[in-house]
Amino acid sequence: MATKDAKPDGQIRERYLDWEGAPVDTLPSAGPEWFVELYSAMRYLRCVDERMLKLQRAGRVGFVGSMLGLEATLVGAAKAIRADDWLWSGLREGGAALLRGLPLSEYIAQMYCNSFDTAKGRQMCNHFQHKGSHYPSWSSVIGTQIPHGVGAAYAAKLRGIPEVHTIFFGDGATSSNGFHSGMNFAAVWKAPCVFVCVNNGWAISVPSRAQTASGSYAEKAIAYGMPGHQVDGNDPIAVHAALTTLIERARAGGGPALLELVTYRMMGHSSSDDPTKYRDPKEVELWMGRDPLPRFARFLDAKGWLDPKAAERLEREHNQTIDAQIHVQEAAAPMPLRSLVEDVYADVPLHLRKQYNEFHRIAERLGEAQQGDGAFPL
């Protein structure tokens, strides 16, 4: 069975707070400012997410994979991963990347795919990357980041670099070939990595109960010879403590582990998805009552560390910061046409030069392509 015990000696606690935000065990030894910072970071990610969804609904950006409801998972994890460690993303970890060094300007530029986009518009919206914080560009193909992250972790081990690779994926990715081969190779090689399964209840329209017959996703670790742990993904304290423990275990040579974070995505799989077609509204209502932000706010308020007015002030400040950057990025120029043929070859080959020149001729005659109103893929 998945390990769920709660001890202060390095074992993993399932949760520190009950659903009302009251402590259920001894809290980590940290000052009030550390707990307030957790809440502030969660509020920041929610503000970012709300703004991006509004932009998408207004037709100003094309695609959003909402992180609404997953803020505790992202914040707890981001605060546990050291600056020299790596984060391999599944879909919604852009929020964690923001907290680890991805500039807000680059985040929003990528959403617009404008001339400030460091991916030069070659990724669809919401597909972030940032070299400076060890955050590789991710793919919509399910599970491919898992063997990539394992290979990078094994390479670090061979080179004697004391870095740990945290590899994130959703519950649906546990059915991919990448998951099984990645888990097996990592265990055999004792690669310094931690697999983080963000179990948000649904893989697009496939519920967790239809994804596996296992008692938990954490139990899948047993077959590969590594420890598996399941924690409350809506408790940022538990997420932080568990991932910190497993990262340092991997860094010390203990090999990989699997961490399942049980949470819930409040919105659809993406801004193109309508979850009312497959989800019971009573289930959504249940998890709305477990929303990590009000839960953690009640905890802070009971401690006397953050009152509701201070929380409102944080929200206003975050929105001001985000809105200012949106205005900058929305005014930015689009990517120049020549970027289509740059960076792949040292010298643009003849066939691409011919294609680009023809494309440029048509664009000059008819105007550049404009955004259409066709259906956007999931």
MOQUI-V874395 format. One record per pair of residues at least 12 apart in sequence whose ideal C-beta (glycine too) atoms are under 8 Angstrom apart, sorted by sequence separation. I is the first residue (numbers start at 1). J is the second residue. D is the distance in whole Angstrom. If there is no record, write none. Layout:
I	J	D
I	J	D
This chain:
13	25	6
16	28	8
52	64	5
106	118	6
113	125	7
118	130	8
127	139	8
136	148	7
153	165	4
183	195	7
216	228	8
218	230	4
341	353	7
53	66	6
87	100	7
94	107	7
110	123	7
112	125	8
127	140	7
152	165	6
182	195	8
217	230	7
229	242	6
246	259	6
52	66	8
111	125	5
123	137	6
216	230	5
297	311	6
341	355	8
49	64	8
53	68	8
81	96	8
110	125	7
111	126	7
150	165	8
167	182	7
341	356	5
77	93	8
110	126	8
124	140	7
149	165	5
243	259	6
340	356	6
49	66	6
78	95	8
83	100	7
110	127	7
149	166	8
150	167	7
229	246	7
242	259	6
8	26	6
49	67	5
50	68	8
74	92	7
78	96	4
83	101	7
110	128	6
119	137	7
149	167	4
199	217	6
266	284	7
338	356	7
6	25	5
49	68	5
74	93	7
77	96	5
78	97	8
81	100	6
227	246	8
337	356	8
340	359	7
75	95	8
79	99	7
197	217	5
74	95	4
75	96	8
78	99	4
107	128	6
146	167	6
197	218	8
266	287	7
45	67	6
46	68	7
70	92	6
74	96	4
78	100	5
106	128	8
145	167	6
239	261	6
266	288	7
337	359	7
145	168	8
146	169	6
174	197	6
264	287	4
337	360	6
71	95	7
75	99	7
106	130	7
145	169	7
173	197	8
46	71	6
67	92	4
70	95	8
74	99	7
266	291	8
45	71	5
65	91	5
66	92	8
102	128	6
143	169	6
165	191	8
167	193	6
169	195	8
171	197	6
195	221	8
264	290	7
337	363	6
65	92	5
67	94	8
103	130	8
142	169	8
146	173	7
165	192	7
166	193	7
167	194	7
169	196	7
170	197	7
171	198	7
43	71	8
67	95	5
102	130	4
164	192	5
165	193	4
166	194	5
167	195	5
168	196	5
169	197	6
170	198	6
171	199	4
175	203	8
229	257	7
231	259	7
233	261	3
234	262	8
42	71	4
45	74	6
65	94	8
101	130	6
134	163	8
163	192	7
164	193	6
165	194	8
167	196	7
169	198	7
170	199	8
171	200	7
226	255	6
228	257	7
229	258	7
230	259	8
231	260	7
232	261	8
233	262	5
234	263	5
263	292	8
41	71	8
42	72	6
45	75	7
142	172	6
143	173	4
146	176	7
162	192	8
164	194	7
166	196	6
168	198	6
170	200	7
171	201	7
173	203	8
226	256	5
227	257	5
228	258	4
229	259	5
230	260	4
231	261	6
232	262	6
233	263	3
234	264	8
97	128	6
101	132	6
102	133	6
142	173	5
147	178	5
154	185	7
171	202	8
172	203	3
226	257	5
227	258	7
228	259	8
229	260	7
231	262	7
337	368	7
94	126	7
101	133	3
146	178	4
150	182	5
154	186	8
157	189	7
171	203	6
172	204	7
226	258	6
228	260	7
230	262	6
42	75	5
97	130	6
100	133	5
102	135	6
143	176	3
145	178	7
146	179	5
149	182	7
153	186	7
157	190	8
170	203	6
200	233	8
41	75	4
94	128	4
101	135	8
142	176	5
143	177	7
144	178	5
147	181	6
151	185	8
157	191	6
172	206	6
199	233	7
334	368	8
91	126	8
100	135	7
143	178	3
146	181	8
147	182	4
150	185	5
154	189	5
157	192	6
198	233	7
97	133	7
142	178	8
143	179	5
146	182	4
150	186	5
156	192	6
175	211	6
221	257	7
38	75	6
41	78	7
146	183	8
154	191	5
171	208	5
174	211	7
175	212	8
183	220	7
187	224	5
221	258	4
38	76	7
41	79	7
97	135	5
147	185	7
153	191	4
174	212	7
183	221	7
186	224	8
187	225	5
220	258	7
89	128	7
143	182	8
150	189	8
153	192	5
172	211	6
187	226	5
153	193	4
171	211	6
184	224	6
186	226	7
218	258	6
38	79	7
150	191	5
171	212	8
183	224	4
217	258	8
218	259	7
218	260	4
150	193	6
174	217	6
183	226	7
217	260	4
149	193	6
216	260	6
93	138	8
49	95	7
87	133	8
89	135	7
171	217	6
174	220	6
48	95	7
64	111	8
87	134	7
89	136	8
91	138	8
196	243	7
86	134	4
87	135	5
88	136	6
90	138	7
85	134	7
86	135	8
89	138	4
91	140	8
146	195	7
194	243	7
45	95	4
48	98	7
61	111	5
83	133	7
84	134	7
86	136	7
88	138	7
61	112	6
62	113	8
60	112	8
194	246	5
45	98	7
194	247	6
44	98	8
45	99	8
90	145	7
48	104	8
55	111	7
89	145	7
194	250	6
234	290	6
236	292	7
88	145	4
193	250	6
234	291	8
235	292	7
41	99	6
88	146	8
192	250	4
234	292	4
48	107	7
52	111	6
192	251	6
88	148	7
235	295	8
236	296	7
63	124	6
64	125	7
65	126	5
88	149	4
192	253	8
195	256	6
197	258	7
199	260	5
234	295	7
62	124	7
63	125	4
64	126	6
194	256	7
195	257	7
197	259	7
199	261	6
201	263	8
62	125	5
63	126	5
86	149	7
190	253	7
192	255	8
193	256	5
194	257	6
195	258	5
196	259	5
197	260	5
198	261	5
199	262	5
200	263	5
201	264	5
202	265	7
61	125	5
88	152	8
190	254	8
191	255	7
192	256	8
194	258	8
195	259	7
197	261	7
199	263	7
200	264	6
201	265	7
205	269	8
190	255	4
191	256	6
194	259	6
196	261	7
198	263	7
200	265	4
204	269	4
86	152	7
190	256	7
203	269	8
86	153	8
202	269	7
187	255	7
205	273	8
56	125	8
186	255	8
187	256	6
204	273	7
186	256	4
205	275	8
96	168	8
205	277	7
183	256	8
202	275	7
205	278	4
52	126	8
93	168	5
183	258	7
202	278	8
86	163	6
88	165	6
166	243	7
202	279	7
84	162	8
85	163	5
86	164	8
88	166	7
90	168	5
84	163	5
85	164	5
86	165	4
87	166	5
88	167	4
89	168	6
90	169	4
91	170	7
85	165	7
86	166	7
88	168	6
90	170	5
82	163	8
85	166	7
87	168	7
166	247	7
82	164	8
201	283	8
81	164	8
90	173	6
164	247	5
81	166	6
164	250	5
201	287	8
164	251	5
163	251	8
77	166	7
162	251	6
77	168	8
153	256	8
272	375	7
272	376	5
271	376	8
272	377	7
273	378	6
92	198	7
150	256	8
272	378	5
90	198	7
270	378	6
269	378	6
77	196	7
73	198	6
70	198	7
70	200	6
69	200	8
79	236	8
76	235	8
80	239	7
73	233	4
76	236	4
80	240	5
72	233	6
73	234	7
75	236	5
76	237	7
79	240	5
80	241	8
72	234	5
76	238	7
77	239	6
81	243	7
85	247	7
70	233	7
72	235	6
73	236	8
76	239	3
77	240	7
80	243	4
72	236	4
75	239	8
76	240	4
80	244	4
69	234	8
71	236	8
75	240	8
82	247	7
73	239	6
77	243	5
81	247	7
72	239	6
76	243	7
80	247	6
92	265	8
204	378	6
77	261	8
73	261	5
73	263	5
72	263	7
70	263	5
42	236	7
69	263	7
70	264	8
69	264	5
70	265	6
69	265	6
68	265	7
69	266	4
38	236	5
67	265	8
68	266	4
69	267	8
38	237	7
66	265	7
68	267	5
66	266	7
66	267	4
35	237	8
38	240	8
66	268	7
65	269	7
66	270	7
65	270	5
66	271	7
64	270	7
65	271	8
63	270	6
64	271	4
63	271	6
28	237	7
63	272	7
27	237	7
28	240	8
2	215	7
28	241	6
116	329	7
121	334	8
1	215	7
2	216	5
53	267	7
57	271	8
108	322	8
121	335	4
1	216	8
3	218	8
56	271	5
114	329	6
120	335	6
2	218	4
14	230	7
15	231	7
116	332	5
2	219	5
12	229	4
14	231	6
15	232	4
104	321	7
108	325	5
112	329	5
115	332	5
1	219	7
13	231	7
14	232	6
17	235	5
53	271	7
69	287	7
104	322	7
108	326	6
111	329	8
112	330	7
114	332	4
115	333	5
117	335	7
121	339	7
12	231	6
16	235	6
114	333	7
115	334	6
120	339	5
15	235	5
17	237	7
72	292	4
105	325	6
109	329	5
112	332	7
114	334	6
115	335	5
16	237	4
17	238	8
71	292	6
104	325	5
108	329	4
113	334	8
114	335	7
115	336	7
16	238	5
69	291	7
71	293	6
113	335	7
120	342	8
15	238	5
69	292	7
105	328	7
109	332	7
120	343	7
3	227	7
14	238	7
72	296	7
105	329	7
3	228	7
4	229	8
13	238	6
16	241	7
2	228	5
3	229	5
4	230	6
2	229	6
3	230	8
4	231	8
2	230	4
13	241	6
12	241	8
13	242	7
12	242	5
12	245	6
11	245	8
12	246	8
10	245	6
10	249	8
46	293	6
42	292	6
43	293	7
42	293	6
39	293	8
42	296	7
39	296	5
2	260	7
38	296	7
39	297	6
39	300	6
35	299	8
36	300	6
35	300	6
39	306	6
35	303	8
43	311	7
47	315	6
51	319	7
36	305	6
19	289	7
35	305	6
36	306	5
48	318	8
60	330	7
19	290	6
32	303	7
43	314	5
47	318	4
51	322	5
55	326	7
39	311	7
43	315	6
47	319	5
51	323	7
21	294	8
32	305	4
21	295	5
40	314	5
44	318	5
48	322	6
20	295	7
21	296	6
39	314	8
43	318	6
47	322	6
51	326	7
19	295	7
21	297	7
22	298	8
23	299	7
21	298	4
22	299	7
17	295	7
20	298	6
21	299	4
40	318	8
17	296	7
22	302	7
21	302	7
17	299	6
62	371	8
59	371	8
63	376	6
62	376	6
